[in-house]
Amino acid sequence: MDSIANNGAIQENNCGAKLGQNSIIQPLLTDLYQITMAYAYWKTGKTEGNAVFDLYFRKNPFSGEFTIFGGLEECLKFLEKFRYSDSDIHYLRQILPASVEESFYEYLKTLSAEKIKLYAVKEGTVVFPRVPLIRVEGPLIVAQLLETTLLNLVNYASLMATNSARYRLAAGKLKLYEFGLRRAQGPDGGLSASKYSYIGGFDGTSNVLAGKLFNIPVKGTHAHSYITSFSSLEELNTRLLTPSQGGGPKDFVESALKWREIIASLFNIVLSEVSDGEFAAFISFATAFPNGFMALVDTYDVKRSGLLNFCAVALALNDLGYKALGIRLDSGDLAYLSRVARDYFQRISCEFKIPYFKDLAIMASNDINEETILSLNEQGHCIDSFGIGTHLVTCQKQPALGCVYKLVELNEEPRIKLSHDMAKVTIPGKKNVFRLYGNTFSLIDLLQRSDEDPPIVQQKVLCRHPFEESKRAYVIPSKVENLLVLFWNDGKICQPLPNLQEIKENVNNSLKILRPDIKRSLNPTPYKVSVSDNLYHFLHKLWLDSAPIGELS
C-alpha cells in the first residue's frame, strides 16, 4: 500500500503542514524479478534503450464506471529519491546468485531517475480503463526498475480516493469522517486511508497523525469504555463548572439532575430505568469539554437512557452559556433512532425556547458502507454525518484496483502484448490522451498516437472502439483537454504540485463533468474510451503481424 508516514525527508505544504515520505519507499521496495531483469538487460547491453511504459487499469472498481487518480505526488517524491545506497548493494550481493558480476553492482550505484520523463494525469482527476494514468519514458533498465513501486503508490491511493468519492456521492451534503485507523492494513495503510479519503471527499479523520502531517481536520468523541468506566454519580470528582461568560462556578451536577427530572416526565420515562453511570460519564465529559460536548448514546438504551441523559446534560450546559454539539449512534436501527433523537431535540427546543437545540448534530457510525447510506437515504433518516471505518479504509467491496505497467515502445518501435483475454491486449506505442467535451459534460476520452495532430474544437473527430470494428462515432467537441502533462524531466519535478485541498477540489470539479447516469450506484452507464482511426489501424496491423498463424492438418 501507498506509504506516507513521516519517517523520511520533511517539507512544508502550502497549508504549513509537514509532508514527507516514509523512508521505506526506496528502490528496494520492489519485486525481486525487477532486479533480475535489470541484470539480464545489463548483460545483453539493453540498459540505454529508450523505453515507454504505460501505467493504467483495466476495469473500474466497486462495480462502478469511474475512478479517481491518486498517488502522483508520492510517485514524484520517489523519483527524487531513486538511488541505490551502499547498504542496498550489500544486501543485493547476498540475495542474488554468486554468478552476478561485480561491475553490475557498481553500475547500480550510478543509477538515478535523471534521464526519466514522467507524464501523468493531474492528481484527483476522474479516469477510466485503458487510459494511461502515467507514461514513463527513459532508459529501459531504470524505467523497468520503477514498475513495482509506482504501482504500489498508485493502486491503493486511487482505489481509496475512488471509494471515498463514491461515499461522498451517496451522502450528498452530509458530513463524512474517516474513523478507520484501528481497522486499516497497518500504520502506512491507515495514514494513506486518511489522506486519500480526504482527497476523495471526506471532511475529516479521527487519525491524529494524519491531521498533523496533512492538515486534515480531526474529529473524535469518546468510546463506550468511557461510559462503562462510570457506575454512579458518586464517582464524579468535581461538581462545579464555570459559566462561559465568567462568574463563580455553579453546581453542574445539581443542574443536570434537575433537568433530567423535568424532561423525564416530558418523554414518559421512568428514572429508575435510566443509567446513572452513563449520566455520570456524560457530566464528566461535558465538564472536560463544555464547548465540545458530543456523546455516544447507545451504550445501554438510546430511547430509555442515552437520549435523556444527553439532553439533561446539554440543557445544564445551556444554562451556563455553552452549546452541546450533538450525539453519536453506533448501533441499532440508525434511521429510526435518528428520527427519535431529532424528535427529542425539536420538542425540547420548542418547549424551552432554545432554537439551536432542534439542530443538534446526529452522527452515525456502526460498520457503515456505501449501500448502508443509500438505504438510510431511502428510509428518511435524520442523520447529519457519518463516521466510517472498516468498509472505507479496507475497500472491503474490492480490495485492489489492478493497475498494470506495460512496455508499449522500445527505441521508437511499438511493443504489444497479446492475449486470448481481450482485456489484456495492450495498445502499443507512445500515446497522447484527450478528453472531448460536449456543451455540459465530457463525451469521450480519445487515445492517439503521439505524432498525430490533437483534436480541434468544433471539428469532427472519428472515435473508434479499440477492438470492435463496428463501434465508432463522430464527435464534434466544444472543448478539448490534453490529459497527460509532463511532471518530471531532467531530474526534477517540473510542475507546481497542488496541496491536498486543491486536489480535493479537483476531484469535486472532475466528477461534475460526468453525466449523472455514469456516476449512479446501480447499473451505471459506461464512459467511452476510444482510439483515433489512425491508432485503430496501427493497433490491428501490429496485432496481425505479431500473432502466430496456425496450421490445420
C-alpha positions, 0 to 999 in steps of 0.5 A: 500500500501507498506509504506516507508516514513521516519517517523520511525527508520533511517539507512544508505544504502550502497549508504549513503542514509537514509532508514527507515520505516514509523512508521505506519507499526506496528502490528496494521496495520492489519485486525481486524479478525487477532486479533480475531483469535489470541484470539480464538487460545489463548483460545483453547491453539493453540498459540505454534503450529508450523505453515507454511504459504505460501505467493504467487499469483495466476495469473500474472498481466497486462495480462502478464506471469511474475512478479517481487518480491518486498517488502522483505526488508520492510517485514524484517524491520517489523519483527524487529519491531513486538511488541505490545506497551502499547498504542496498548493494550489500544486501543485493550481493547476498540475495542474488546468485554468486554468478552476478558480476561485480561491475553490475553492482557498481553500475547500480550505484550510478543509477538515478531517475535523471534521464526519466520523463514522467507524464501523468494525469493531474492528481484527483482527476476522474479516469477510466480503463485503458487510459494511461494514468502515467507514461514513463519514458527513459532508459529501459533498465531504470524505467523497468526498475520503477514498475513495482513501486509506482504501482504500489503508490498508485493502486491503493491511493486511487482505489481509496480516493475512488471509494471515498468519492463514491461515499461522498456521492451517496451522502450528498451534503452530509458530513463524512469522517474517516474513523478507520485507523484501528481497522486499516492494513497497518500504520502506512495503510491507515495514514494513506486511508486518511489522506486519500479519503480526504482527497476523495471527499471526506471532511475529516479523520479521527487519525491524529497523525494524519491531521498533523502531517496533512492538515486534515481536520480531526474529529473524535468523541469518546468510546463506550469504555468511557461510559462503562468506566462510570457506575454512579454519580458518586464517582464524579470528582468535581461538581462545579463548572464555570459559566462561559461568560465568567462568574463563580462556578455553579453546581453542574451536577445539581443542574443536570439532575434537575433537568433530567427530572423535568424532561423525564416526565416530558418523554414518559420515562421512568428514572429508575430505568435510566443509567446513572453511570452513563449520566455520570460519564456524560457530566464528566465529559461535558465538564472536560469539554463544555464547548465540545460536548458530543456523546455516544448514546447507545451504550445501554438504551438510546430511547430509555437512557442515552437520549435523556441523559444527553439532553439533561446534560446539554440543557445544564450546559445551556444554562451556563452559556455553552452549546452541546454539539450533538450525539453519536449512534453506533448501533441499532436501527440508525434511521429510526433512532435518528428520527427519535433523537431529532424528535427529542431535540425539536420538542425540547427546543420548542418547549424551552425556547432554545432554537439551536437545540432542534439542530443538534448534530446526529452522527452515525457510525456502526460498520457503515458502507456505501449501500448502508447510506443509500438505504438510510437515504431511502428510509428518511433518516435524520442523520447529519454525518457519518463516521466510517471505518472498516468498509472505507479504509479496507475497500472491503467491496474490492480490495485492489484496483489492478493497475498494470505497467506495460512496455508499449515502445522500445527505441521508437518501435511499438511493443504489444502484448497479446492475449486470448483475454481481450482485456489484456491486449495492450495498445502499443506505442507512445500515446497522447490522451484527450478528453472531448467535451460536449456543451455540459459534460465530457463525451469521450476520452480519445487515445492517439498516437503521439505524432498525430495532430490533437483534436480541434474544437468544433471539428469532427473527430472519428472515435473508434472502439479499440477492438470492435470494428463496428463501434465508432462515432463522430464527435464534434467537441466544444472543448478539448483537454490534453490529459497527460502533462509532463511532471518530471524531466531532467531530474526534477519535478517540473510542475507546481504540485497542488496541496491536498485541498486543491486536489480535493477540489479537483476531484469535486470539479472532475466528477461534475463533468460526468453525466449523472447516469455514469456516476449512479450506484446501480447499473451505471452507464459506461464512459467511452474510451476510444482510439483515433482511426489512425491508432485503430489501424496501427493497433490491428496491423501490429496485432496481425503481424505479431500473432502466430498463424496456425496450421490445420492438418 
